[in-house]
Amino acid sequence: MSGIAIYMEGGGEGNATKAALRQGMDTFLQPIKEAARDKALSWKLVCCGPRNEAFQRFQNAVNSGNDAVSVLLVDAEGPVNQSARRHLRDRDQWNLSFAPEETIHLMVQAMETWIVADSETLKSYYGQGFRANRLPRATNLESVPKTDVENSLREATERTQKKNYHKIRHAGDLLKLIDVESVKARCDHCQRLFDDLGRIVDAA
């Protein structure tokens, strides 16, 4: 195994916006990236825009026979009560039988769920006018519907100087700042991502 390549949903259509999200997620995953580099493994994170594009690029990478381990990371877009493979089969009609389960990962229910896990960082980033009391208080954030998370972010940020949370403008910056441990504590699928990537690196 020569390295890890992650194919991630998001970043919009432009190269600059994809680069901003890639840099943010790269920072968020820094502990795994550093562990890979310590073993002289390559590391690549690709923001693919639409989820179907992420799936296609992941599939092409796996089927190419490249020695790197390819990983898929997409929004669940709803509650998850089965494996990631089965969830994406039922929701998106994706046949992922070609890929090991440990390489198929979900942001549950969406990337914004991870972002709201760290209210202190959000308060610092948005500053005056930020209303932390609008954010979900659930210990298990993955139980909170995607629309509720999105609405809570809008309500929490709409009176700030930066205005409403905007995925393209703000997500990359926030991923560089939010506390990874806070997210893992409230989002089991984030913990799973770190655990599986860590095992892949350890086994190299």
Stockholm file with secondary structure:
# STOCKHOLM 1.0

chainA/1-204         MSGIAIYMEGGGEGNATKAALRQGMDTFLQPIKEAARDKALSWKLVCCGPRNEAFQRFQNAVNSGNDAVSVLLVDAEGPVNQSARRHLRDRDQWNLSFAPEETIHLMVQAMETWIVADSETLKSYYGQGFRANRLPRATNLESVPKTDVENSLREATERTQKKNYHKIRHAGDLLKLIDVESVKARCDHCQRLFDDLGRIVDAA
#=GR chainA/1-204 SS CCEEEEEECBSCSSHHHHHHHHHHHHHHTHHHHHHHHHTTCEEEEEECBSHHHHHHHHHHHHHTTCSSEEEEEEECCSCCCSCHHHHHHHHHCCCCTTSCGGGEEEESSCHHHHHTTCHHHHHHHHCTTCCGGGSCCCSSGGGSCHHHHHHHHHHHHTTSTTCSCCHHHHHHHHHHHSCHHHHHHHCHHHHHHHHHHHHHHHHC
#=GC SS_cons         CCEEEEEECBSCSSHHHHHHHHHHHHHHTHHHHHHHHHTTCEEEEEECBSHHHHHHHHHHHHHTTCSSEEEEEEECCSCCCSCHHHHHHHHHCCCCTTSCGGGEEEESSCHHHHHTTCHHHHHHHHCTTCCGGGSCCCSSGGGSCHHHHHHHHHHHHTTSTTCSCCHHHHHHHHHHHSCHHHHHHHCHHHHHHHHHHHHHHHHC
//
